[in-house]
Amino acid sequence: MHEEAERLEHVMSEGLESRVTAWLGHPVIDPHGGAIPGRDGHPATGSALRLTDVPLATLVHILQLPRPPQAAQALIAHALSAGVRVTVLARCPGLGTLTVQAEGAGQPVVLAETVARRICATLTQSLKESGVP
């Protein structure tokens, strides 16, 4: 798959690239955790990180939810969506979970690490750099 993406990168029109990027939800990190460069060749945000890499008791803004849409819908049902500020409360490596608290939400949410790893966030002080209002 990676090789195919490399080939497409060099033959895809800007219009098609924009449509694919929009369909994917304007990702800023790739599935391996690397920053996706913008059209200028530089990462869209230098401060993007996976939710699993956020230190405990740290407030972050969610930049992007994982695909497929069912995963994003389940997170939204628990008050977790792009632009929401969350604090990472706990990690339980033995169970493979991460507990977060969304600002203004009642109960903390326990996430599987496999899901949390696919949520892209930025530190609140870096929010202006990320382009999230």
VMD Tcl script that builds the backbone (N, CA, C; Angstrom):
set m [mol new atoms 399]
animate dup $m
set s [atomselect $m all]
$s set {name element resname resid chain x y z} {
  {N N MET 1 A 0.826 -1.194 0.000}
  {CA C MET 1 A 0.000 0.000 0.000}
  {C C MET 1 A 0.869 1.255 0.000}
  {N N HIS 2 A 1.943 1.226 0.786}
  {CA C HIS 2 A 2.804 2.402 0.875}
  {C C HIS 2 A 3.413 2.732 -0.489}
  {N N GLU 3 A 3.849 1.702 -1.215}
  {CA C GLU 3 A 4.450 1.921 -2.526}
  {C C GLU 3 A 3.433 2.543 -3.486}
  {N N GLU 4 A 2.190 2.070 -3.429}
  {CA C GLU 4 A 1.144 2.607 -4.299}
  {C C GLU 4 A 0.898 4.085 -3.978}
  {N N ALA 5 A 0.858 4.416 -2.689}
  {CA C ALA 5 A 0.670 5.813 -2.278}
  {C C ALA 5 A 1.821 6.685 -2.777}
  {N N GLU 6 A 3.028 6.151 -2.730}
  {CA C GLU 6 A 4.188 6.901 -3.228}
  {C C GLU 6 A 4.045 7.200 -4.723}
  {N N ARG 7 A 3.584 6.222 -5.496}
  {CA C ARG 7 A 3.400 6.435 -6.936}
  {C C ARG 7 A 2.300 7.460 -7.198}
  {N N LEU 8 A 1.178 7.333 -6.503}
  {CA C LEU 8 A 0.051 8.253 -6.709}
  {C C LEU 8 A 0.413 9.688 -6.343}
  {N N GLU 9 A 1.262 9.833 -5.337}
  {CA C GLU 9 A 1.660 11.157 -4.891}
  {C C GLU 9 A 2.241 11.989 -6.036}
  {N N HIS 10 A 2.895 11.347 -6.976}
  {CA C HIS 10 A 3.577 12.067 -8.048}
  {C C HIS 10 A 2.745 12.253 -9.304}
  {N N VAL 11 A 1.574 11.614 -9.387}
  {CA C VAL 11 A 0.760 11.731 -10.590}
  {C C VAL 11 A -0.625 12.310 -10.310}
  {N N MET 12 A -0.959 12.513 -9.060}
  {CA C MET 12 A -2.287 13.000 -8.679}
  {C C MET 12 A -2.384 14.511 -8.902}
  {N N SER 13 A -3.494 14.945 -9.490}
  {CA C SER 13 A -3.701 16.380 -9.687}
  {C C SER 13 A -3.996 17.033 -8.337}
  {N N GLU 14 A -3.793 18.354 -8.272}
  {CA C GLU 14 A -4.086 19.073 -7.024}
  {C C GLU 14 A -5.563 18.966 -6.661}
  {N N GLY 15 A -6.440 18.984 -7.665}
  {CA C GLY 15 A -7.872 18.867 -7.414}
  {C C GLY 15 A -8.231 17.532 -6.790}
  {N N LEU 16 A -7.686 16.447 -7.354}
  {CA C LEU 16 A -7.954 15.122 -6.797}
  {C C LEU 16 A -7.351 15.002 -5.404}
  {N N GLU 17 A -6.151 15.533 -5.223}
  {CA C GLU 17 A -5.510 15.500 -3.913}
  {C C GLU 17 A -6.375 16.223 -2.878}
  {N N SER 18 A -6.922 17.373 -3.244}
  {CA C SER 18 A -7.780 18.127 -2.324}
  {C C SER 18 A -9.029 17.340 -1.963}
  {N N ARG 19 A -9.628 16.670 -2.962}
  {CA C ARG 19 A -10.836 15.887 -2.694}
  {C C ARG 19 A -10.540 14.683 -1.814}
  {N N VAL 20 A -9.435 13.998 -2.061}
  {CA C VAL 20 A -9.059 12.844 -1.234}
  {C C VAL 20 A -8.757 13.308 0.187}
  {N N THR 21 A -8.030 14.409 0.308}
  {CA C THR 21 A -7.698 14.944 1.626}
  {C C THR 21 A -8.968 15.302 2.393}
  {N N ALA 22 A -9.924 15.927 1.738}
  {CA C ALA 22 A -11.193 16.275 2.388}
  {C C ALA 22 A -11.955 15.014 2.793}
  {N N TRP 23 A -11.975 14.013 1.914}
  {CA C TRP 23 A -12.679 12.758 2.202}
  {C C TRP 23 A -12.072 12.074 3.429}
  {N N LEU 24 A -10.754 12.195 3.578}
  {CA C LEU 24 A -10.068 11.586 4.723}
  {C C LEU 24 A -10.180 12.429 5.995}
  {N N GLY 25 A -10.792 13.603 5.904}
  {CA C GLY 25 A -10.949 14.446 7.080}
  {C C GLY 25 A -9.764 15.338 7.363}
  {N N HIS 26 A -8.998 15.681 6.322}
  {CA C HIS 26 A -7.822 16.561 6.441}
  {C C HIS 26 A -6.841 16.054 7.496}
  {N N PRO 27 A -6.336 14.834 7.329}
  {CA C PRO 27 A -5.427 14.265 8.329}
  {C C PRO 27 A -4.129 15.064 8.436}
  {N N VAL 28 A -3.559 15.086 9.634}
  {CA C VAL 28 A -2.276 15.766 9.848}
  {C C VAL 28 A -1.187 14.782 10.268}
  {N N ILE 29 A -1.586 13.546 10.599}
  {CA C ILE 29 A -0.609 12.495 10.863}
  {C C ILE 29 A -0.999 11.270 10.049}
  {N N ASP 30 A -0.001 10.505 9.622}
  {CA C ASP 30 A -0.279 9.299 8.859}
  {C C ASP 30 A -0.516 8.130 9.814}
  {N N PRO 31 A -0.918 6.966 9.300}
  {CA C PRO 31 A -1.200 5.824 10.182}
  {C C PRO 31 A -0.011 5.367 11.024}
  {N N HIS 32 A 1.198 5.769 10.638}
  {CA C HIS 32 A 2.390 5.395 11.397}
  {C C HIS 32 A 2.804 6.469 12.402}
  {N N GLY 33 A 2.025 7.549 12.490}
  {CA C GLY 33 A 2.312 8.602 13.452}
  {C C GLY 33 A 3.161 9.727 12.925}
  {N N GLY 34 A 3.539 9.675 11.653}
  {CA C GLY 34 A 4.344 10.739 11.068}
  {C C GLY 34 A 3.486 11.900 10.600}
  {N N ALA 35 A 4.065 13.092 10.637}
  {CA C ALA 35 A 3.342 14.278 10.180}
  {C C ALA 35 A 3.192 14.238 8.667}
  {N N ILE 36 A 2.010 14.573 8.173}
  {CA C ILE 36 A 1.749 14.628 6.738}
  {C C ILE 36 A 2.101 16.026 6.248}
  {N N PRO 37 A 2.980 16.116 5.264}
  {CA C PRO 37 A 3.351 17.443 4.768}
  {C C PRO 37 A 2.226 18.094 3.980}
  {N N GLY 38 A 2.195 19.421 4.032}
  {CA C GLY 38 A 1.241 20.186 3.234}
  {C C GLY 38 A 1.778 20.364 1.832}
  {N N ARG 39 A 1.099 21.190 1.050}
  {CA C ARG 39 A 1.533 21.414 -0.338}
  {C C ARG 39 A 2.911 22.048 -0.418}
  {N N ASP 40 A 3.305 22.755 0.636}
  {CA C ASP 40 A 4.623 23.382 0.634}
  {C C ASP 40 A 5.729 22.414 1.032}
  {N N GLY 41 A 5.355 21.164 1.333}
  {CA C GLY 41 A 6.339 20.162 1.716}
  {C C GLY 41 A 6.632 20.115 3.200}
  {N N HIS 42 A 6.069 21.044 3.977}
  {CA C HIS 42 A 6.275 21.082 5.420}
  {C C HIS 42 A 5.053 20.494 6.123}
  {N N PRO 43 A 5.257 19.888 7.281}
  {CA C PRO 43 A 4.115 19.343 8.016}
  {C C PRO 43 A 3.072 20.416 8.296}
  {N N ALA 44 A 1.795 20.010 8.234}
  {CA C ALA 44 A 0.697 20.945 8.485}
  {C C ALA 44 A 0.774 21.507 9.893}
  {N N THR 45 A 1.215 20.697 10.819}
  {CA C THR 45 A 1.395 21.171 12.186}
  {C C THR 45 A 2.532 20.410 12.832}
  {N N GLY 46 A 3.457 21.133 13.405}
  {CA C GLY 46 A 4.575 20.486 14.070}
  {C C GLY 46 A 4.227 19.971 15.442}
  {N N SER 47 A 3.051 20.316 15.942}
  {CA C SER 47 A 2.719 19.953 17.307}
  {C C SER 47 A 1.707 18.809 17.398}
  {N N ALA 48 A 1.357 18.212 16.275}
  {CA C ALA 48 A 0.382 17.123 16.299}
  {C C ALA 48 A 0.995 15.885 16.930}
  {N N LEU 49 A 0.217 15.227 17.763}
  {CA C LEU 49 A 0.662 13.984 18.363}
  {C C LEU 49 A -0.529 13.067 18.570}
  {N N ARG 50 A -0.223 11.797 18.734}
  {CA C ARG 50 A -1.273 10.832 19.008}
  {C C ARG 50 A -1.725 10.998 20.445}
  {N N LEU 51 A -2.997 10.738 20.696}
  {CA C LEU 51 A -3.517 10.856 22.059}
  {C C LEU 51 A -2.754 9.939 23.017}
  {N N THR 52 A -2.286 8.809 22.531}
  {CA C THR 52 A -1.533 7.882 23.372}
  {C C THR 52 A -0.170 8.438 23.780}
  {N N ASP 53 A 0.314 9.465 23.084}
  {CA C ASP 53 A 1.613 10.064 23.411}
  {C C ASP 53 A 1.499 11.287 24.317}
  {N N VAL 54 A 0.284 11.662 24.690}
  {CA C VAL 54 A 0.065 12.830 25.544}
  {C C VAL 54 A 0.369 12.462 26.997}
  {N N PRO 55 A 1.180 13.252 27.681}
  {CA C PRO 55 A 1.460 12.962 29.096}
  {C C PRO 55 A 0.203 13.053 29.964}
  {N N LEU 56 A 0.198 12.322 31.063}
  {CA C LEU 56 A -0.923 12.368 31.999}
  {C C LEU 56 A -1.135 13.788 32.511}
  {N N ALA 57 A -2.377 14.123 32.790}
  {CA C ALA 57 A -2.786 15.422 33.333}
  {C C ALA 57 A -2.505 16.575 32.375}
  {N N THR 58 A -2.411 16.284 31.087}
  {CA C THR 58 A -2.146 17.306 30.080}
  {C C THR 58 A -3.427 17.602 29.308}
  {N N LEU 59 A -3.717 18.888 29.148}
  {CA C LEU 59 A -4.881 19.337 28.395}
  {C C LEU 59 A -4.488 19.510 26.930}
  {N N VAL 60 A -5.254 18.874 26.040}
  {CA C VAL 60 A -4.996 18.960 24.599}
  {C C VAL 60 A -6.298 19.218 23.859}
  {N N HIS 61 A -6.171 19.663 22.627}
  {CA C HIS 61 A -7.310 19.803 21.720}
  {C C HIS 61 A -7.267 18.633 20.747}
  {N N ILE 62 A -8.410 18.013 20.531}
  {CA C ILE 62 A -8.487 16.961 19.521}
  {C C ILE 62 A -8.505 17.636 18.154}
  {N N LEU 63 A -7.606 17.203 17.287}
  {CA C LEU 63 A -7.543 17.733 15.925}
  {C C LEU 63 A -8.307 16.859 14.950}
  {N N GLN 64 A -8.224 15.548 15.151}
  {CA C GLN 64 A -8.778 14.636 14.166}
  {C C GLN 64 A -9.182 13.328 14.816}
  {N N LEU 65 A -10.336 12.812 14.400}
  {CA C LEU 65 A -10.820 11.519 14.873}
  {C C LEU 65 A -10.456 10.445 13.857}
  {N N PRO 66 A -10.414 9.197 14.310}
  {CA C PRO 66 A -10.065 8.119 13.386}
  {C C PRO 66 A -11.193 7.792 12.423}
  {N N ARG 67 A -10.817 7.179 11.316}
  {CA C ARG 67 A -11.782 6.606 10.394}
  {C C ARG 67 A -11.838 5.134 10.747}
  {N N PRO 68 A -12.854 4.395 10.479}
  {CA C PRO 68 A -14.020 4.701 9.673}
  {C C PRO 68 A -15.019 5.578 10.416}
  {N N PRO 69 A -16.038 6.063 9.722}
  {CA C PRO 69 A -17.015 6.955 10.343}
  {C C PRO 69 A -17.674 6.382 11.602}
  {N N GLN 70 A -17.832 5.052 11.666}
  {CA C GLN 70 A -18.449 4.452 12.852}
  {C C GLN 70 A -17.615 4.719 14.098}
  {N N ALA 71 A -16.299 4.681 13.965}
  {CA C ALA 71 A -15.425 4.965 15.104}
  {C C ALA 71 A -15.584 6.417 15.533}
  {N N ALA 72 A -15.590 7.336 14.576}
  {CA C ALA 72 A -15.760 8.758 14.895}
  {C C ALA 72 A -17.119 9.011 15.534}
  {N N GLN 73 A -18.166 8.382 15.018}
  {CA C GLN 73 A -19.507 8.571 15.583}
  {C C GLN 73 A -19.579 8.086 17.021}
  {N N ALA 74 A -18.926 6.975 17.318}
  {CA C ALA 74 A -18.926 6.457 18.689}
  {C C ALA 74 A -18.216 7.433 19.624}
  {N N LEU 75 A -17.136 8.038 19.170}
  {CA C LEU 75 A -16.410 9.012 19.995}
  {C C LEU 75 A -17.243 10.278 20.188}
  {N N ILE 76 A -17.876 10.739 19.120}
  {CA C ILE 76 A -18.716 11.937 19.206}
  {C C ILE 76 A -19.850 11.721 20.197}
  {N N ALA 77 A -20.391 10.507 20.246}
  {CA C ALA 77 A -21.464 10.184 21.206}
  {C C ALA 77 A -20.993 10.336 22.647}
  {N N HIS 78 A -19.673 10.293 22.853}
  {CA C HIS 78 A -19.090 10.473 24.191}
  {C C HIS 78 A -18.436 11.840 24.340}
  {N N ALA 79 A -18.896 12.811 23.556}
  {CA C ALA 79 A -18.437 14.215 23.621}
  {C C ALA 79 A -16.993 14.390 23.178}
  {N N LEU 80 A -16.475 13.474 22.373}
  {CA C LEU 80 A -15.117 13.594 21.857}
  {C C LEU 80 A -15.192 13.866 20.359}
  {N N SER 81 A -14.770 15.062 19.956}
  {CA C SER 81 A -14.775 15.426 18.543}
  {C C SER 81 A -13.674 16.450 18.286}
  {N N ALA 82 A -13.414 16.719 17.023}
  {CA C ALA 82 A -12.387 17.691 16.663}
  {C C ALA 82 A -12.702 19.036 17.307}
  {N N GLY 83 A -11.691 19.656 17.914}
  {CA C GLY 83 A -11.856 20.945 18.573}
  {C C GLY 83 A -12.132 20.852 20.061}
  {N N VAL 84 A -12.522 19.676 20.540}
  {CA C VAL 84 A -12.824 19.493 21.967}
  {C C VAL 84 A -11.520 19.392 22.751}
  {N N ARG 85 A -11.523 20.018 23.927}
  {CA C ARG 85 A -10.358 19.934 24.808}
  {C C ARG 85 A -10.554 18.763 25.767}
  {N N VAL 86 A -9.522 17.933 25.884}
  {CA C VAL 86 A -9.568 16.779 26.770}
  {C C VAL 86 A -8.302 16.726 27.612}
  {N N THR 87 A -8.435 16.114 28.773}
  {CA C THR 87 A -7.293 15.861 29.643}
  {C C THR 87 A -7.105 14.360 29.740}
  {N N VAL 88 A -5.867 13.911 29.577}
  {CA C VAL 88 A -5.551 12.494 29.737}
  {C C VAL 88 A -5.421 12.232 31.232}
  {N N LEU 89 A -6.300 11.376 31.750}
  {CA C LEU 89 A -6.350 11.112 33.193}
  {C C LEU 89 A -5.549 9.898 33.624}
  {N N ALA 90 A -5.613 8.826 32.843}
  {CA C ALA 90 A -4.970 7.583 33.275}
  {C C ALA 90 A -4.651 6.696 32.091}
  {N N ARG 91 A -3.653 5.841 32.308}
  {CA C ARG 91 A -3.286 4.789 31.354}
  {C C ARG 91 A -3.284 3.482 32.116}
  {N N CYS 92 A -3.765 2.445 31.466}
  {CA C CYS 92 A -3.703 1.108 32.052}
  {C C CYS 92 A -3.120 0.174 30.993}
  {N N PRO 93 A -1.777 0.080 30.957}
  {CA C PRO 93 A -1.141 -0.750 29.931}
  {C C PRO 93 A -1.595 -2.213 29.978}
  {N N GLY 94 A -1.866 -2.713 31.165}
  {CA C GLY 94 A -2.300 -4.103 31.295}
  {C C GLY 94 A -3.613 -4.377 30.580}
  {N N LEU 95 A -4.500 -3.394 30.592}
  {CA C LEU 95 A -5.783 -3.533 29.903}
  {C C LEU 95 A -5.759 -2.913 28.507}
  {N N GLY 96 A -4.711 -2.138 28.227}
  {CA C GLY 96 A -4.637 -1.476 26.929}
  {C C GLY 96 A -5.638 -0.342 26.797}
  {N N THR 97 A -5.797 0.459 27.884}
  {CA C THR 97 A -6.776 1.547 27.858}
  {C C THR 97 A -6.142 2.886 28.223}
  {N N LEU 98 A -6.845 3.946 27.828}
  {CA C LEU 98 A -6.473 5.322 28.136}
  {C C LEU 98 A -7.755 6.027 28.560}
  {N N THR 99 A -7.728 6.713 29.700}
  {CA C THR 99 A -8.917 7.412 30.196}
  {C C THR 99 A -8.735 8.906 29.987}
  {N N VAL 100 A -9.746 9.532 29.385}
  {CA C VAL 100 A -9.717 10.968 29.119}
  {C C VAL 100 A -10.984 11.620 29.661}
  {N N GLN 101 A -10.880 12.911 29.935}
  {CA C GLN 101 A -12.024 13.701 30.372}
  {C C GLN 101 A -12.182 14.857 29.419}
  {N N ALA 102 A -13.313 14.916 28.734}
  {CA C ALA 102 A -13.601 16.043 27.840}
  {C C ALA 102 A -14.065 17.215 28.686}
  {N N GLU 103 A -13.579 18.394 28.343}
  {CA C GLU 103 A -13.968 19.601 29.065}
  {C C GLU 103 A -15.478 19.788 28.973}
  {N N GLY 104 A -16.141 19.950 30.111}
  {CA C GLY 104 A -17.574 20.168 30.149}
  {C C GLY 104 A -18.411 18.902 30.119}
  {N N ALA 105 A -17.771 17.744 29.951}
  {CA C ALA 105 A -18.508 16.474 29.925}
  {C C ALA 105 A -18.597 15.920 31.347}
  {N N GLY 106 A -19.620 15.136 31.602}
  {CA C GLY 106 A -19.828 14.592 32.940}
  {C C GLY 106 A -18.839 13.522 33.339}
  {N N GLN 107 A -18.809 12.443 32.607}
  {CA C GLN 107 A -18.003 11.288 32.976}
  {C C GLN 107 A -16.752 11.164 32.106}
  {N N PRO 108 A -15.651 10.678 32.697}
  {CA C PRO 108 A -14.474 10.360 31.875}
  {C C PRO 108 A -14.816 9.234 30.900}
  {N N VAL 109 A -14.045 9.137 29.842}
  {CA C VAL 109 A -14.244 8.102 28.833}
  {C C VAL 109 A -13.004 7.218 28.798}
  {N N VAL 110 A -13.221 5.910 28.851}
  {CA C VAL 110 A -12.132 4.944 28.757}
  {C C VAL 110 A -12.057 4.485 27.306}
  {N N LEU 111 A -10.886 4.697 26.696}
  {CA C LEU 111 A -10.672 4.349 25.291}
  {C C LEU 111 A -9.696 3.185 25.174}
  {N N ALA 112 A -9.919 2.340 24.207}
  {CA C ALA 112 A -8.924 1.329 23.864}
  {C C ALA 112 A -7.715 2.048 23.282}
  {N N GLU 113 A -6.510 1.599 23.633}
  {CA C GLU 113 A -5.307 2.233 23.084}
  {C C GLU 113 A -5.298 2.187 21.569}
  {N N THR 114 A -5.870 1.146 20.978}
  {CA C THR 114 A -5.901 1.046 19.518}
  {C C THR 114 A -6.718 2.169 18.898}
  {N N VAL 115 A -7.719 2.658 19.618}
  {CA C VAL 115 A -8.523 3.795 19.153}
  {C C VAL 115 A -7.804 5.098 19.486}
  {N N ALA 116 A -7.338 5.239 20.718}
  {CA C ALA 116 A -6.668 6.470 21.157}
  {C C ALA 116 A -5.441 6.771 20.305}
  {N N ARG 117 A -4.757 5.743 19.842}
  {CA C ARG 117 A -3.564 5.912 19.013}
  {C C ARG 117 A -3.909 6.587 17.681}
  {N N ARG 118 A -5.167 6.485 17.249}
  {CA C ARG 118 A -5.585 7.054 15.964}
  {C C ARG 118 A -6.254 8.416 16.117}
  {N N ILE 119 A -6.269 8.964 17.335}
  {CA C ILE 119 A -6.813 10.303 17.565}
  {C C ILE 119 A -5.647 11.281 17.592}
  {N N CYS 120 A -5.718 12.289 16.744}
  {CA C CYS 120 A -4.659 13.279 16.635}
  {C C CYS 120 A -5.025 14.487 17.503}
  {N N ALA 121 A -4.062 14.966 18.290}
  {CA C ALA 121 A -4.306 16.089 19.201}
  {C C ALA 121 A -3.126 17.053 19.164}
  {N N THR 122 A -3.350 18.226 19.748}
  {CA C THR 122 A -2.283 19.206 19.886}
  {C C THR 122 A -2.372 19.820 21.278}
  {N N LEU 123 A -1.231 20.167 21.826}
  {CA C LEU 123 A -1.207 20.826 23.127}
  {C C LEU 123 A -1.954 22.141 23.024}
  {N N THR 124 A -2.636 22.544 24.072}
  {CA C THR 124 A -3.477 23.742 24.004}
  {C C THR 124 A -2.667 24.991 23.658}
  {N N GLN 125 A -1.436 25.097 24.123}
  {CA C GLN 125 A -0.652 26.284 23.804}
  {C C GLN 125 A -0.225 26.295 22.343}
  {N N SER 126 A -0.333 25.155 21.660}
  {CA C SER 126 A 0.019 25.088 20.258}
  {C C SER 126 A -1.201 25.154 19.358}
  {N N LEU 127 A -2.354 25.415 19.927}
  {CA C LEU 127 A -3.600 25.389 19.176}
  {C C LEU 127 A -3.601 26.366 18.010}
  {N N LYS 128 A -3.077 27.576 18.224}
  {CA C LYS 128 A -3.062 28.575 17.162}
  {C C LYS 128 A -2.272 28.066 15.963}
  {N N GLU 129 A -1.161 27.340 16.219}
  {CA C GLU 129 A -0.359 26.792 15.142}
  {C C GLU 129 A -1.102 25.732 14.368}
  {N N SER 130 A -2.008 25.006 15.037}
  {CA C SER 130 A -2.687 23.880 14.409}
  {C C SER 130 A -3.778 24.312 13.433}
  {N N GLY 131 A -4.248 25.556 13.543}
  {CA C GLY 131 A -5.306 26.035 12.671}
  {C C GLY 131 A -6.708 25.734 13.160}
  {N N VAL 132 A -6.844 25.134 14.348}
  {CA C VAL 132 A -8.151 24.850 14.904}
  {C C VAL 132 A -8.644 26.093 15.620}
  {N N PRO 133 A -9.895 26.537 15.347}
  {CA C PRO 133 A -10.418 27.756 15.988}
  {C C PRO 133 A -10.628 27.576 17.483}
}
mol reanalyze $m
mol bondsrecalc $m
mol representation Tube
mol addrep $m
